[in-house]
């Protein structure tokens, strides 16, 4: 009504009185409406907090007392991560199957030995509760160096002459020496040499008896692999399909099949699923590295292989159903191997279990990835 007064300052008195009367009625009406609106608004404001959906906040994940594993990139008990792992030589002949506790290894190295049979080395971070690991077999030179790359204590039952000169330089538990009965035992379910096993208790007793250092040095900050933050972060977009992986081992015909539901690669050899006897589960891995290496025999008269893991070469990194070509560069002596994509960047692995397949370059064309 103030606007009307400004527009009509010359109105007659009667008109003004009439307008005033109307104004009073309008004011009362507006005032009543305002009060009702205010009451409704007040009611809305009162009800609003009760009717709005509550926003749920996800709990912040904490890792108190834990540390990312150097072996797997997963969060683990800090004391076990800081402790030196053990690297155990595992028998991989058909008559030695099934192996026991192979799935508990965070890393598996596989490489040919004499006769192109393959031998495995499992690197274990958490082994205290294991009552049976194996069966355990003898050392080979290149496995000694892989073990040292992880600052491991090397466990083996026997050796070859070409590895002996290196065994004297590292912390190792040799089953054919005086330490054997402390660390290892034989079972009656199969013939020697396929029936030698160790345990978490035996390993701990042997390490204590030998007086070996049990923890990593204070300046130890990472292992060999570079891991992504979380499992599944590495998808290898643009890589080739890798649902079936045959590394090129012609003696045991080992291969892996990708299980998209779990993200694992399931392992087969000798025409059958490879099984862990500890729980009956199929052997698996999350990452596969194929590493092609130069090689030769030590001498023409010996079947023992000298595989050059200290040089450089090609290979593949495989995870999450995809594969990319890579290059690798070996360190001198016991320095870690480094793995790169074709742009020269160090590759990141998905946290989890890793299987390193060392393939002789003469078998490179036998590899199948599809």
C-alpha positions in Angstrom: 0.0 0.0 0.0 3.0 2.3 0.4 3.4 2.2 -3.3 -0.2 3.4 -3.9 0.4 6.3 -1.5 3.4 7.4 -3.6 1.5 7.1 -6.8 -1.7 8.8 -5.7 -0.8 11.7 -3.3 -3.8 13.8 -4.6 -6.7 11.4 -3.8 -9.8 12.9 -2.1 -10.4 12.5 1.6 -13.3 10.2 1.1 -11.4 8.2 -1.3 -8.5 8.1 1.1 -10.8 7.0 3.9 -12.2 4.3 1.7 -8.7 3.3 0.8 -7.7 3.4 4.4 -10.6 1.1 5.3 -9.6 -1.2 2.6 -6.0 -0.9 3.6 -6.9 -2.0 7.2 -8.8 -4.9 5.9 -6.0 -5.9 3.6 -3.5 -5.4 6.3 -5.4 -7.7 8.6 -5.7 -10.2 5.8 -2.1 -10.0 4.9 -1.1 -10.1 8.5 -3.2 -13.2 9.0 -1.8 -14.9 5.9 1.7 -13.9 7.0 1.2 -15.4 10.4 -0.2 -18.6 8.8 2.7 -18.7 6.4 5.2 -18.1 9.2 3.6 -20.9 11.2 3.7 -23.2 8.2 7.4 -22.3 7.6 8.2 -22.8 11.2 6.5 -26.2 11.0 8.5 -27.0 7.9 11.7 -25.9 9.5 10.9 -28.0 12.6 10.2 -31.1 10.5 13.0 -30.7 8.0 15.8 -32.1 10.1 13.7 -35.1 10.9 12.7 -35.9 7.3 16.1 -35.4 5.6 18.0 -38.6 5.1 21.1 -39.1 7.2 24.4 -39.1 5.3 26.4 -42.3 6.1 30.1 -41.8 6.4 32.4 -44.7 5.7 34.8 -45.6 8.6 38.3 -44.5 8.0 40.5 -47.6 7.6 43.4 -47.7 10.0 46.5 -49.9 9.9 47.8 -49.6 13.4 50.6 -52.1 14.0 50.7 -52.9 10.3 53.0 -52.1 7.4 52.9 -52.7 3.7 54.7 -56.0 2.9 57.8 -55.7 0.8 56.9 -59.1 -0.8 53.2 -58.6 -1.6 52.4 -54.9 -1.2 49.6 -55.8 1.2 49.1 -54.6 4.7 50.6 -57.1 7.2 51.7 -57.3 10.8 54.6 -54.9 11.1 56.8 -57.3 13.0 56.5 -59.9 10.2 57.2 -57.3 7.5 60.3 -56.1 9.3 61.5 -59.7 9.8 63.7 -61.3 7.1 61.7 -63.7 5.0 62.7 -67.3 4.2 63.2 -68.5 0.6 62.5 -72.2 0.3 63.5 -74.5 -2.6 60.4 -76.5 -3.7 60.4 -79.7 -5.6 58.4 -79.5 -8.8 58.7 -83.0 -10.3 55.5 -84.9 -11.0 56.3 -87.6 -8.4 56.6 -84.8 -5.8 53.1 -83.4 -6.3 51.1 -82.1 -4.6 53.3 -79.6 -2.8 52.3 -78.4 0.6 51.9 -74.8 1.7 52.9 -73.4 -1.7 49.9 -71.0 -1.7 51.3 -69.4 1.5 54.4 -68.1 -0.4 54.1 -64.4 -1.3 56.4 -64.9 -4.3 57.3 -67.9 -6.5 60.3 -68.1 -8.7 60.3 -70.8 -11.4 63.2 -71.7 -13.6 64.6 -74.6 -15.6 67.3 -76.8 -14.1 69.1 -79.7 -15.8 66.9 -81.7 -18.2 64.6 -78.6 -18.6 62.6 -79.7 -15.6 61.6 -76.6 -13.5 62.3 -76.0 -9.9 60.5 -73.5 -7.7 61.5 -71.2 -4.9 58.8 -69.8 -2.6 59.5 -66.7 -0.5 57.6 -66.7 2.7 56.8 -63.8 5.0 54.3 -65.4 7.3 55.2 -69.0 8.0 55.2 -69.5 11.8 52.0 -71.6 11.9 53.0 -73.9 9.1 53.7 -77.5 10.1 54.6 -78.8 6.7 56.3 -77.0 3.8 57.7 -78.7 0.7 58.9 -81.0 -0.4 62.3 -79.2 -0.2 65.0 -79.7 -2.8 68.6 -78.6 -3.5 70.0 -75.2 -4.4 70.9 -73.8 -7.9 73.1 -70.8 -8.4 70.5 -68.3 -9.8 68.0 -69.1 -7.0 70.7 -68.1 -4.5 70.9 -64.7 -6.0 67.1 -64.2 -6.2 66.9 -65.1 -2.5 69.6 -62.5 -1.6 67.7 -59.8 -3.6 65.0 -60.1 -1.0 67.4 -60.3 2.0 66.0 -63.8 2.6 67.4 -66.7 4.6 67.8 -69.4 2.0 66.4 -72.9 2.9 67.4 -75.9 0.7 68.1 -79.6 1.0 71.4 -80.1 -0.8 73.3 -78.2 -3.4 75.2 -78.4 -6.6 78.9 -77.7 -6.9 78.3 -74.5 -8.8 76.2 -73.0 -6.1 78.5 -74.0 -3.2 80.9 -71.0 -3.5 77.9 -68.7 -3.1 76.3 -70.6 -0.2 79.4 -69.9 1.9 78.6 -66.1 1.5 75.0 -66.1 2.5 72.7 -67.1 5.4 71.3 -70.5 4.5 69.8 -73.6 6.0 71.3 -76.7 4.3 69.5 -80.0 4.9 72.6 -82.1 4.2 74.7 -80.4 6.9 74.5 -80.6 10.7 71.6 -78.2 10.7 69.4 -80.7 8.7 67.7 -82.6 11.6 66.8 -79.3 13.3 65.1 -77.7 10.3 63.9 -80.7 8.2 62.1 -84.0 8.5 61.2 -86.8 6.2 57.8 -88.4 5.6 57.0 -92.0 4.8 54.4 -91.3 2.1 56.9 -91.1 -0.7 60.4 -91.9 -1.6 63.5 -89.8 -1.1 64.5 -87.3 -2.3 60.8 -86.2 -2.7 59.9 -86.5 1.0 62.0 -83.8 2.8 59.9 -81.1 4.5 60.3 -78.2 6.8 58.1 -76.3 9.2 57.7 -72.8 10.8 59.1 -74.2 14.0 62.0 -75.9 12.3 62.9 -72.8 10.3 62.9 -70.7 13.5 65.0 -73.2 15.4 67.6 -73.4 12.6 67.8 -69.6 12.3 68.4 -69.4 16.0 70.9 -72.2 16.0 72.9 -70.6 13.2 72.7 -67.1 14.8 71.4 -65.4 11.7 70.2 -61.9 11.7 66.4 -62.1 12.0 65.3 -58.5 10.9 66.0 -56.3 7.9 68.7 -53.7 8.4 67.4 -50.3 9.5 67.9 -48.7 6.0 66.0 -51.5 4.2 63.1 -49.6 2.5 61.8 -51.8 -0.3 62.1 -55.2 -2.0 62.4 -55.9 -5.7 58.9 -55.0 -6.9 57.2 -51.6 -7.0 53.5 -52.1 -6.0 50.4 -50.0 -6.6 48.4 -48.7 -3.7 45.5 -51.2 -3.8 44.8 -54.6 -5.4 43.2 -54.1 -8.9 44.6 -50.6 -9.4 46.8 -51.9 -12.3 44.5 -52.8 -15.2 47.1 -52.6 -18.1 44.7 -50.7 -20.3 45.8 -51.2 -23.9 47.5 -54.5 -23.1 46.8 -57.7 -25.0 44.3 -60.2 -23.7 45.9 -62.7 -21.3 43.3 -65.1 -20.1 45.5 -68.1 -21.0 49.3 -67.9 -20.3 51.7 -70.6 -21.3 55.2 -69.4 -20.3 57.1 -72.0 -22.5 58.1 -74.8 -20.1 57.9 -77.8 -22.3 58.8 -80.4 -19.7 55.9 -79.8 -17.3 53.6 -78.0 -19.7 52.7 -75.4 -17.0 50.1 -72.8 -17.8 47.8 -70.3 -16.1 44.1 -69.5 -16.7 42.6 -66.2 -15.5 39.6 -66.4 -13.2 37.8 -63.0 -13.6 35.6 -63.6 -10.6 38.6 -63.7 -8.2 41.2 -61.9 -10.2 43.6 -64.8 -9.7 45.5 -66.8 -12.3 44.9 -70.6 -11.6 47.9 -72.8 -12.2 48.0 -76.1 -14.2 50.9 -78.5 -14.9 51.4 -82.1 -16.1 47.9 -81.9 -17.5 46.1 -81.3 -14.2 45.3 -78.4 -11.9 48.2 -77.8 -9.5 47.0 -78.3 -6.0 48.2 -77.2 -2.5 48.0 -80.3 -0.3 47.6 -78.2 2.8 44.0 -77.2 2.0 43.2 -78.8 -1.3 43.0 -75.4 -3.1 44.3 -74.9 -6.6 47.6 -73.0 -6.8 47.2 -69.4 -7.9 48.9 -66.1 -8.4 47.8 -62.5 -8.9 50.8 -61.3 -11.0 52.9 -63.2 -13.6 56.3 -61.9 -14.8 57.8 -63.8 -17.7 61.5 -63.1 -17.9 63.5 -64.3 -20.9 67.2 -65.0 -20.1 70.4 -66.0 -22.0 71.8 -69.2 -20.8 74.4 -71.9 -21.4 75.8 -75.1 -19.7 78.6 -74.6 -17.2 80.6 -77.0 -19.3 79.9 -79.2 -22.3 80.0 -82.2 -20.0 77.6 -81.1 -17.4 73.8 -80.7 -17.5 73.8 -77.8 -15.0 72.6 -74.5 -16.4 74.1 -71.1 -16.0 71.2 -68.7 -16.5 72.2 -65.1 -16.9 69.9 -63.1 -14.5 72.4 -60.3 -14.1 72.2 -58.9 -17.7 69.1 -57.6 -19.3 66.3 -58.8 -21.5 62.7 -58.9 -22.5 59.5 -60.3 -21.0 55.9 -59.7 -20.1 54.0 -58.5 -17.1 50.5 -60.1 -16.8 47.7 -59.2 -14.4 43.9 -58.8 -14.4 43.5 -60.6 -17.7 45.9 -58.4 -19.6 49.6 -58.4 -20.6 52.2 -55.9 -21.7 55.7 -56.4 -23.0 58.4 -55.3 -20.6 62.2 -55.2 -20.3 64.3 -56.1 -17.3 67.7 -55.2 -16.0 69.6 -57.3 -13.6 71.7 -55.8 -10.8 75.4 -56.7 -10.1 76.0 -59.4 -7.5 72.9 -59.4 -5.2 71.3 -56.2 -6.3 67.6 -56.4 -7.2 66.3 -56.8 -10.7 64.3 -53.9 -12.2 61.3 -54.2 -14.5 60.2 -51.5 -17.0 57.5 -50.9 -19.6 58.5 -50.0 -23.1 58.4 -46.3 -22.3 61.2 -46.9 -19.7 59.0 -46.5 -16.6 59.3 -49.0 -13.8 56.2 -51.1 -13.8 53.8 -51.2 -10.8 52.4 -54.5 -9.7 49.0 -55.2 -8.2 49.4 -56.0 -4.5 49.1 -59.8 -4.0 51.0 -62.9 -5.0 53.6 -62.8 -7.8 55.0 -65.7 -9.9 58.2 -65.0 -11.8 58.6 -67.4 -14.8 62.2 -67.4 -15.9 62.2 -68.8 -19.5 65.3 -69.6 -21.5 65.5 -67.4 -24.6 65.7 -70.5 -26.7 62.1 -71.3 -25.6 60.9 -67.7 -26.1 58.8 -68.7 -29.2 57.0 -71.3 -27.2 55.3 -68.7 -25.1 51.5 -68.4 -25.7 49.5 -65.5 -24.3 45.9 -65.2 -25.5 
